[in-house]
Amino acid sequence: MPFERRLANALIAACIACAAVGCSPSSGTLGGREKCWPDCGDRAASLWRGILEIDAAGGRLRTPEGEVIPLIAGTLRPQVGAGGVGQLVQGTTVVATAGDDVTLFGGAGSDGALMVCAVEEVH
């Protein structure tokens, strides 16, 4: 299945899940998660699992299906640390590093990128 179709399916599933738990997009929380994208943004709550790739060109998440999801700074932002290691940080706190197998929560958009709000789990 093409990436765009999988992304569309993931966005639809996220919207249905959100509606099923009775959350409101204006409340800022989605199933207990904090949304980090603007209300006027065309993004939908989404969870993605994969391997973090972070370098000077930015951050990406490589999924088990082989897709590469660009990461956009939200609550968390990708950076290259002093030692040259890619990091996902919140303020000055490193929450994950390049090579980690993680599940990320954020806002997925039609641009194919994920605005990263939180690391749900490091596997």
DSSP file (Angstrom, degrees, kcal/mol; ACC not computed):
  #  RESIDUE AA STRUCTURE BP1 BP2  ACC     N-H-->O    O-->H-N    N-H-->O    O-->H-N    TCO  KAPPA ALPHA  PHI   PSI    X-CA   Y-CA   Z-CA
    1    1 A M              0   0    0      0, 0.0     5,-0.1     0, 0.0     0, 0.0   0.000 360.0 360.0 360.0 134.2    0.0    0.0    0.0
    2    2 A P     >  -     0   0    0      0, 0.0     4,-2.2     0, 0.0     3,-0.3  -0.207 360.0-115.0 -62.1 153.0    1.4    3.4   -0.9
    3    3 A F  H  > S+     0   0    0      1,-0.2     4,-2.9     2,-0.2     5,-0.2   0.894 114.0  55.4 -55.2 -45.1    2.7    5.7    1.9
    4    4 A E  H  > S+     0   0    0      1,-0.2     4,-2.5     2,-0.2    -1,-0.2   0.883 108.7  47.7 -60.0 -38.9    0.0    8.3    1.3
    5    5 A R  H  > S+     0   0    0     -3,-0.3     4,-2.6     2,-0.2    -1,-0.2   0.914 112.2  48.5 -69.7 -41.3   -2.7    5.8    1.7
    6    6 A R  H  X S+     0   0    0     -4,-2.2     4,-2.5     2,-0.2    -2,-0.2   0.903 112.6  49.4 -63.7 -39.8   -1.2    4.4    4.9
    7    7 A L  H  X S+     0   0    0     -4,-2.9     4,-2.6     2,-0.2    -2,-0.2   0.930 111.2  49.0 -63.9 -45.1   -0.9    7.9    6.2
    8    8 A A  H  X S+     0   0    0     -4,-2.5     4,-2.5    -5,-0.2    -2,-0.2   0.918 111.9  49.0 -60.5 -43.6   -4.5    8.7    5.3
    9    9 A N  H  X S+     0   0    0     -4,-2.6     4,-2.6     1,-0.2    -1,-0.2   0.900 111.3  50.0 -62.4 -40.9   -5.6    5.5    7.0
   10   10 A A  H  X S+     0   0    0     -4,-2.5     4,-2.3     2,-0.2    -2,-0.2   0.903 111.2  48.9 -65.0 -40.6   -3.6    6.3   10.1
   11   11 A L  H  X S+     0   0    0     -4,-2.6     4,-2.2     2,-0.2    -2,-0.2   0.914 112.0  48.1 -65.5 -42.4   -5.1    9.8   10.3
   12   12 A I  H  X S+     0   0    0     -4,-2.5     4,-2.5     2,-0.2    -2,-0.2   0.924 112.2  49.5 -63.1 -44.5   -8.6    8.5    9.9
   13   13 A A  H  X S+     0   0    0     -4,-2.6     4,-2.7     1,-0.2    -2,-0.2   0.894 110.2  51.1 -62.2 -39.8   -8.0    5.9   12.6
   14   14 A A  H  X S+     0   0    0     -4,-2.3     4,-2.4     2,-0.2    -1,-0.2   0.907 110.7  48.5 -64.9 -40.8   -6.6    8.5   14.9
   15   15 A C  H  X S+     0   0    0     -4,-2.2     4,-2.5     2,-0.2    -2,-0.2   0.913 112.7  47.8 -65.2 -42.3   -9.6   10.8   14.4
   16   16 A I  H  X S+     0   0    0     -4,-2.5     4,-2.4     2,-0.2    -2,-0.2   0.922 112.3  49.4 -64.0 -43.9  -12.0    7.9   15.0
   17   17 A A  H  X S+     0   0    0     -4,-2.7     4,-1.5     2,-0.2    -2,-0.2   0.903 110.9  50.3 -61.9 -40.9  -10.1    6.9   18.2
   18   18 A C  H  <>S+     0   0    0     -4,-2.4     5,-1.8     1,-0.2     4,-0.4   0.933 112.3  46.2 -62.9 -46.1  -10.2   10.5   19.4
   19   19 A A  H ><5S+     0   0    0     -4,-2.5     3,-0.9     1,-0.2    -2,-0.2   0.863 108.0  58.2 -64.7 -35.5  -14.0   10.7   18.8
   20   20 A A  H 3<5S+     0   0    0     -4,-2.4    -1,-0.2     1,-0.3    -2,-0.2   0.835 107.0  46.1 -66.4 -32.4  -14.5    7.3   20.5
   21   21 A V  T 3<5S-     0   0    0     -4,-1.5    -1,-0.3    -3,-0.3    -2,-0.2   0.455 113.4-119.5 -90.9   0.6  -13.0    8.5   23.7
   22   22 A G  T < 5 +     0   0    0     -3,-0.9    -3,-0.2    -4,-0.4     2,-0.2   0.755  56.5 155.2  75.6  25.3  -14.9   11.7   23.6
   23   23 A C      < -     0   0    0     -5,-1.8    -1,-0.2     5,-0.0     7,-0.1  -0.522  36.5-134.8 -86.0 156.7  -12.0   14.1   23.5
   24   24 A S    >>  -     0   0    0      5,-0.3     3,-1.7    -2,-0.2     4,-0.6  -0.927   6.9-140.6-111.7 130.4  -12.3   17.5   22.1
   25   25 A P  G >4 S+     0   0    0      0, 0.0     3,-0.6     0, 0.0    -1,-0.1   0.795 105.0  55.8 -58.7 -26.3   -9.6   18.9   19.7
   26   26 A S  G 34 S+     0   0    0      1,-0.2    13,-0.1     2,-0.1    -3,-0.0   0.648  92.2  71.1 -80.6 -13.4  -10.0   22.3   21.4
   27   27 A S  G <4 S-     0   0    0     -3,-1.7    -1,-0.2     2,-0.2     3,-0.1   0.743  97.9-131.8 -74.8 -22.0   -9.3   20.9   24.9
   28   28 A G  S << S+     0   0    0     -3,-0.6     7,-3.0    -4,-0.6     2,-0.4   0.339  75.6  94.6  87.5  -8.0   -5.6   20.3   24.0
   29   29 A T  E     -A   34   0A   0     -5,-0.4     2,-0.5     5,-0.2    -5,-0.3  -0.937  51.6-168.4-120.1 144.7   -5.6   16.7   25.3
   30   30 A L  E >  S-A   33   0A   0      3,-2.8     3,-1.3    -2,-0.4   -12,-0.1  -0.893  80.1 -28.5-132.0 100.4   -6.1   13.6   23.3
   31   31 A G  T 3  S-     0   0    0     -2,-0.5     3,-0.1     1,-0.3    -1,-0.1   0.861 129.1 -45.3  61.2  34.6   -6.7   10.5   25.4
   32   32 A G  T 3  S+     0   0    0      1,-0.3     2,-0.3     0, 0.0    -1,-0.3   0.399 116.5 119.4  88.4  -2.7   -4.6   12.0   28.2
   33   33 A R  E <   -A   30   0A   0     -3,-1.3    -3,-2.8    85,-0.0     2,-0.6  -0.728  65.3-121.5 -96.5 145.7   -1.9   13.2   25.7
   34   34 A E  E     -A   29   0A   0     -2,-0.3    -5,-0.2    -5,-0.2     2,-0.2  -0.769  21.3-136.5 -89.5 123.8   -1.0   16.8   25.3
   35   35 A K        -     0   0    0     -7,-3.0    71,-0.0    -2,-0.6    10,-0.0  -0.545  17.7-173.1 -74.1 140.2   -1.4   18.2   21.8
   36   36 A C        +     0   0    0     -2,-0.2    -1,-0.1    79,-0.2    80,-0.1   0.184  55.0  84.3-124.4  16.8    1.5   20.4   20.6
   37   37 A W  S    S-     0   0    0     78,-0.1    37,-0.0     4,-0.1    -2,-0.0  -0.877  86.0 -93.8-117.6 153.6    0.3   21.7   17.3
   38   38 A P    >   -     0   0    0      0, 0.0     3,-1.7     0, 0.0     5,-0.2  -0.269  26.8-122.5 -67.2 149.9   -1.9   24.7   16.7
   39   39 A D  T 3  S+     0   0    0      1,-0.3     4,-0.1     3,-0.1   -13,-0.0   0.826 114.3  55.9 -58.9 -31.8   -5.7   24.3   16.4
   40   40 A C  T 3  S+     0   0    0      2,-0.1    -1,-0.3     0, 0.0     2,-0.1   0.579  88.7 104.2 -79.0  -7.3   -5.6   25.9   13.1
   41   41 A G  S <  S-     0   0    0     -3,-1.7     2,-1.4     1,-0.1    -4,-0.1  -0.430  77.3-126.7 -75.0 148.5   -3.0   23.4   11.8
   42   42 A D        +     0   0    0     -2,-0.1    68,-0.7    65,-0.1     2,-0.3  -0.519  67.5 122.5 -91.5  66.4   -4.1   20.6    9.5
   43   43 A R  E     -B  109   0B   0     -2,-1.4     2,-0.4    -5,-0.2    66,-0.2  -0.931  45.8-153.8-128.4 151.6   -2.6   17.8   11.8
   44   44 A A  E     -B  108   0B   0     64,-2.3    64,-2.9    -2,-0.3    62,-0.1  -0.955  33.8 -94.9-125.6 145.0   -4.2   14.8   13.4
   45   45 A A  E     +B  107   0B   0     -2,-0.4     2,-0.3    62,-0.2    62,-0.2  -0.301  55.8 168.7 -57.2 135.7   -3.2   12.9   16.5
   46   46 A S  E     -B  106   0B   0     60,-2.2    60,-2.2   -32,-0.1     2,-0.4  -0.999  31.8-147.7-154.1 148.7   -1.0   10.0   15.6
   47   47 A L  E     -B  105   0B   0     -2,-0.3     2,-0.4    58,-0.2    58,-0.2  -0.976  21.0-179.2-116.6 133.4    1.3    7.3   17.1
   48   48 A W  E     -B  104   0B   0     56,-2.3    56,-3.3    -2,-0.4     2,-0.4  -0.997  11.6-157.2-133.7 138.8    4.3    6.0   15.0
   49   49 A R  E     +B  103   0B   0     -2,-0.4     2,-0.3    54,-0.3    54,-0.2  -0.927  38.0 102.3-114.0 140.8    6.8    3.4   16.0
   50   50 A G  E     -B  102   0B   0     52,-2.5    52,-2.8    -2,-0.4     2,-0.5  -0.985  67.6 -57.9 175.8-170.5   10.3    3.2   14.4
   51   51 A I  E     -BC 101  62B   0     11,-2.6    11,-2.6    -2,-0.3     2,-0.2  -0.841  50.9-123.1 -99.0 128.0   14.0    3.8   14.6
   52   52 A L  E     - C   0  61B   0     48,-2.5    47,-2.6    -2,-0.5     2,-0.5  -0.504  25.0-173.4 -71.2 133.6   15.1    7.4   15.2
   53   53 A E  E     + C   0  60B   0      7,-2.7     7,-2.6    -2,-0.2     2,-0.4  -0.978  12.1 168.6-125.9 115.4   17.5    8.9   12.7
   54   54 A I  E     + C   0  59B   0     -2,-0.5    32,-0.4     5,-0.2     2,-0.2  -0.991   9.7 136.6-133.9 125.9   18.8   12.3   13.6
   55   55 A D  E >  S- C   0  58B   0      3,-2.3     3,-2.0    -2,-0.4    32,-0.1  -0.780  70.8 -66.9-147.1-168.9   21.6   14.2   12.0
   56   56 A A  T 3  S+     0   0    0      1,-0.3     3,-0.1    -2,-0.2    24,-0.1   0.734 128.5  60.5 -61.7 -22.5   22.5   17.7   10.7
   57   57 A A  T 3  S-     0   0    0      1,-0.3    -1,-0.3     0, 0.0     2,-0.3   0.571 118.8-100.9 -81.0  -9.3   19.7   17.4    8.1
   58   58 A G  E <   -C   55   0B   0     -3,-2.0    -3,-2.3     2,-0.0     2,-0.3  -0.811  48.9 -45.6 124.2-165.5   17.1   16.9   10.8
   59   59 A G  E     +CD  54  71B   0     12,-0.6    12,-2.7    -2,-0.3     2,-0.3  -0.831  45.5 173.4-113.0 148.0   15.1   14.1   12.3
   60   60 A R  E     -CD  53  70B   0     -7,-2.6    -7,-2.7    -2,-0.3     2,-0.5  -0.968  23.8-140.1-144.4 157.1   13.3   11.1   10.8
   61   61 A L  E     -CD  52  69B   0      8,-2.1     8,-2.9    -2,-0.3     2,-0.7  -0.986  14.0-153.6-121.0 119.8   11.6    8.0   12.0
   62   62 A R  E     -CD  51  68B   0    -11,-2.6   -11,-2.6    -2,-0.5     6,-0.2  -0.843  18.5-148.3 -95.2 114.4   12.2    4.8   10.0
   63   63 A T    >   -     0   0    0      4,-2.5     3,-2.0    -2,-0.7   -13,-0.2  -0.324  25.4-109.7 -79.9 162.1    9.2    2.6   10.4
   64   64 A P  T 3  S+     0   0    0      0, 0.0    -1,-0.1     0, 0.0   -14,-0.1   0.764 120.2  60.9 -61.0 -23.7    9.3   -1.3   10.4
   65   65 A E  T 3  S-     0   0    0      2,-0.1   -15,-0.0     1,-0.0    -3,-0.0   0.506 122.6-106.7 -81.3  -3.7    7.4   -1.0    7.0
   66   66 A G  S <  S+     0   0    0     -3,-2.0     2,-0.1     1,-0.3    -1,-0.0   0.469  74.0 137.5  93.8   2.1   10.4    0.9    5.6
   67   67 A E        -     0   0    0    -64,-0.0    -4,-2.5     1,-0.0     2,-0.5  -0.491  45.9-141.9 -78.2 152.9    8.7    4.3    5.4
   68   68 A V  E     -D   62   0B   0     -6,-0.2    -6,-0.2    -2,-0.1   -18,-0.0  -0.968  13.2-163.4-119.1 115.2   10.7    7.4    6.5
   69   69 A I  E     -D   61   0B   0     -8,-2.9    -8,-2.1    -2,-0.5    44,-0.2  -0.873  16.8-133.6-101.3 115.9    8.6   10.0    8.5
   70   70 A P  E     -D   60   0B   0      0, 0.0    44,-2.7     0, 0.0     2,-0.4  -0.423  20.8-136.1 -65.3 143.1   10.2   13.4    8.7
   71   71 A L  E     -De  59 114B   0    -12,-2.7   -12,-0.6    42,-0.2     2,-0.4  -0.879  14.6-162.2-106.5 133.3   10.1   14.9   12.2
   72   72 A I  E     - e   0 115B   0     42,-2.8    44,-2.4    -2,-0.4     4,-0.2  -0.909  32.3-101.6-111.2 139.6    9.1   18.5   12.9
   73   73 A A  E     + e   0 116B   0     -2,-0.4     4,-0.2    42,-0.2     2,-0.1  -0.403  58.0 142.6 -62.1 128.7    9.9   20.2   16.2
   74   74 A G  S    S-     0   0    0      2,-2.6    43,-0.2    42,-0.6    -1,-0.1   0.057  83.6 -27.5-126.2-117.6    6.9   20.3   18.6
   75   75 A T  S    S+     0   0    0     41,-0.9    16,-0.3    -2,-0.1     2,-0.3   0.845 143.1  45.0 -68.4 -34.7    7.3   19.9   22.3
   76   76 A L  S    S-     0   0    0     40,-2.0    -2,-2.6    -4,-0.2    40,-0.3  -0.824  76.5-165.9-107.7 149.2   10.3   17.8   21.4
   77   77 A R  E     -G   89   0C   0     12,-2.4    12,-2.8    -2,-0.3     2,-0.3  -0.994  19.5-122.1-136.6 144.2   12.9   18.7   18.8
   78   78 A P  E     +G   88   0C   0      0, 0.0     2,-0.3     0, 0.0    10,-0.2  -0.599  40.3 158.7 -80.4 143.4   15.7   16.8   17.0
   79   79 A Q  E     -G   87   0C   0      8,-2.6     8,-3.5    -2,-0.3     2,-0.6  -0.976  43.4-112.5-154.0 163.5   19.2   18.1   17.4
   80   80 A V  E     -G   86   0C   0     -2,-0.3     6,-0.2     6,-0.2   -25,-0.1  -0.921  40.7-136.9-100.6 122.5   22.8   16.9   17.1
   81   81 A G    >   -     0   0    0      4,-3.1     3,-2.3    -2,-0.6    -1,-0.0  -0.116  28.8 -91.9 -74.5 173.6   24.4   16.9   20.5
   82   82 A A  T 3  S+     0   0    0      1,-0.3    -1,-0.1     2,-0.1    -2,-0.0   0.815 126.6  53.4 -56.0 -34.5   27.9   18.0   21.5
   83   83 A G  T 3  S-     0   0    0      2,-0.1    -1,-0.3     1,-0.0     3,-0.1   0.364 122.2-104.4 -84.4   6.5   29.3   14.5   20.9
   84   84 A G  S <  S+     0   0    0     -3,-2.3     2,-0.4     1,-0.3    -2,-0.1   0.513  79.2 134.9  84.8   4.6   27.8   14.4   17.4
   85   85 A V        -     0   0    0    -30,-0.0    -4,-3.1    -5,-0.0    -1,-0.3  -0.746  59.3-118.5 -91.0 131.8   25.0   12.0   18.5
   86   86 A G  E     -G   80   0C   0     -2,-0.4    12,-2.6   -32,-0.4     2,-0.3  -0.453  38.8-174.9 -67.0 138.5   21.5   12.8   17.3
   87   87 A Q  E     -GH  79  97C   0     -8,-3.5    -8,-2.6    10,-0.3     2,-0.6  -0.963  29.6-141.8-136.9 150.5   19.1   13.5   20.1
   88   88 A L  E     -GH  78  96C   0      8,-3.0     7,-2.9    -2,-0.3     8,-1.3  -0.978  39.2-174.0-107.8 120.2   15.4   14.1   20.6
   89   89 A V  E     -GH  77  94C   0    -12,-2.8   -12,-2.4    -2,-0.6     2,-0.5  -0.851  33.8-156.2-124.8 152.3   15.2   16.8   23.3
   90   90 A Q  E >  S- H   0  93C   0      3,-2.7     3,-2.2    -2,-0.3     2,-0.6  -0.956  82.8 -46.3-119.9 107.2   12.6   18.6   25.5
   91   91 A G  T 3  S-     0   0    0     -2,-0.5   -14,-0.1   -16,-0.3    -2,-0.1  -0.601 125.0 -26.5  66.8-115.4   14.3   21.8   26.5
   92   92 A T  T 3  S+     0   0    0     -2,-0.6     2,-0.5    -3,-0.1    -1,-0.3   0.359 116.6 103.9-108.7   2.7   17.7   20.6   27.6
   93   93 A T  E <   -H   90   0C   0     -3,-2.2    -3,-2.7     2,-0.0     2,-0.5  -0.759  66.2-138.9 -92.1 124.5   16.6   17.1   28.6
   94   94 A V  E     +H   89   0C   0     -2,-0.5    -5,-0.2    -5,-0.2     3,-0.1  -0.702  24.9 173.8 -80.3 123.1   17.5   14.3   26.1
   95   95 A V  E     -     0   0C   0     -7,-2.9     2,-0.3    -2,-0.5    -6,-0.2   0.625  66.0  -0.7-105.7 -18.1   14.5   11.9   25.9
   96   96 A A  E     -H   88   0C   0     -8,-1.3    -8,-3.0     6,-0.0    -1,-0.4  -0.968  64.1-142.5-163.8 157.2   15.8    9.6   23.1
   97   97 A T  E >   -H   87   0C   0     -2,-0.3     3,-2.3   -10,-0.2   -45,-0.3  -0.863  39.8 -77.0-125.4 161.2   18.8    9.3   20.9
   98   98 A A  T 3  S+     0   0    0    -12,-2.6   -45,-0.2    -2,-0.3     3,-0.1  -0.267 118.3  32.3 -54.5 136.1   19.5    8.3   17.3
   99   99 A G  T 3  S+     0   0    0    -47,-2.6    -1,-0.3     1,-0.4     2,-0.1   0.183  87.1 131.1  98.0 -15.5   19.2    4.5   16.9
  100  100 A D    <   -     0   0    0     -3,-2.3   -48,-2.5   -49,-0.1     2,-0.7  -0.444  59.3-130.4 -70.6 143.5   16.5    4.1   19.6
  101  101 A D  E     +B   51   0B   0    -50,-0.2    22,-3.0    -2,-0.1     2,-0.3  -0.875  47.5 165.2 -91.2 111.3   13.4    2.1   18.8
  102  102 A V  E     -BF  50 122B   0    -52,-2.8   -52,-2.5    -2,-0.7     2,-0.5  -0.849  43.2-136.3-131.0 160.0   10.6    4.4   19.9
  103  103 A T  E     -BF  49 121B   0     18,-2.4    17,-2.4    -2,-0.3    18,-1.4  -0.992  31.6-162.6-112.3 123.1    6.9    5.1   19.7
  104  104 A L  E     -BF  48 119B   0    -56,-3.3   -56,-2.3    -2,-0.5     2,-0.4  -0.843  10.1-152.6-109.4 142.9    6.2    8.8   19.1
  105  105 A F  E     +BF  47 118B   0     13,-2.8    12,-2.6    -2,-0.4    13,-1.9  -0.924  41.1 111.0-107.8 138.1    3.0   10.7   19.7
  106  106 A G  E     -BF  46 116B   0    -60,-2.2   -60,-2.2    -2,-0.4     2,-0.7  -0.968  66.4 -60.0-176.0-167.0    2.4   13.8   17.6
  107  107 A G  E     -BF  45 115B   0      8,-2.0     8,-2.6    -2,-0.3     2,-0.4  -0.885  42.1-155.8-103.5 114.9    0.5   15.6   14.9
  108  108 A A  E     -BF  44 114B   0    -64,-2.9   -64,-2.3    -2,-0.7     2,-0.2  -0.723  16.2-166.8 -89.9 137.3    0.6   13.9   11.5
  109  109 A G  E >   -B   43   0B   0      4,-2.0     3,-2.0    -2,-0.4   -66,-0.2  -0.710  38.9-103.2-120.9 172.1    0.0   16.2    8.5
  110  110 A S  T 3  S+     0   0    0    -68,-0.7   -67,-0.1     1,-0.3  -102,-0.1   0.630 115.1  72.8 -68.1 -12.2   -0.7   16.0    4.9
  111  111 A D  T 3  S-     0   0    0      2,-0.2    -1,-0.3     1,-0.0     3,-0.1   0.519 113.5-116.7 -76.8  -4.9    2.9   17.0    4.4
  112  112 A G  S <  S+     0   0    0     -3,-2.0     2,-0.2     1,-0.3    -2,-0.1   0.445  77.2 118.9  85.1   0.4    3.9   13.5    5.5
  113  113 A A        -     0   0    0    -44,-0.2    -4,-2.0   -42,-0.0     2,-0.5  -0.624  57.8-135.8-101.5 159.1    5.7   14.8    8.6
  114  114 A L  E     -eF  71 108B   0    -44,-2.7   -42,-2.8    -2,-0.2     2,-0.7  -0.964   7.9-145.4-114.8 120.7    5.1   14.3   12.3
  115  115 A M  E     -eF  72 107B   0     -8,-2.6    -8,-2.0    -2,-0.5     2,-0.5  -0.787  32.4-130.8 -81.3 115.2    5.2   17.2   14.7
  116  116 A V  E     +eF  73 106B   0    -44,-2.4   -40,-2.0    -2,-0.7   -41,-0.9  -0.562  41.5 160.5 -84.7 120.9    6.6   15.4   17.8
  117  117 A C  E     -     0   0B   0    -12,-2.6     2,-0.3    -2,-0.5   -11,-0.2   0.769  63.9  -8.0-101.8 -37.4    4.9   16.0   21.1
  118  118 A A  E     - F   0 105B   0    -13,-1.9   -13,-2.8   -42,-0.1     2,-0.7  -0.997  54.9-117.3-160.0 154.7    6.1   13.0   23.2
  119  119 A V  E     - F   0 104B   0     -2,-0.3   -15,-0.2   -15,-0.2     3,-0.1  -0.909  27.5-172.3 -93.9 112.7    8.0    9.8   23.3
  120  120 A E  E     -     0   0B   0    -17,-2.4     2,-0.3    -2,-0.7   -16,-0.2   0.896  66.0 -10.3 -71.8 -41.9    5.3    7.2   24.3
  121  121 A E  E     - F   0 103B   0    -18,-1.4   -18,-2.4    -3,-0.1     2,-0.6  -0.981  49.2-143.1-160.1 142.4    7.8    4.4   24.8
  122  122 A V  E       F   0 102B   0     -2,-0.3   -20,-0.2   -20,-0.2    -3,-0.0  -0.966 360.0 360.0-105.5 118.8   11.4    3.4   24.2
  123  123 A H              0   0    0    -22,-3.0   -21,-0.1    -2,-0.6    -1,-0.1   0.448 360.0 360.0 -86.1 360.0   11.4   -0.3   23.2
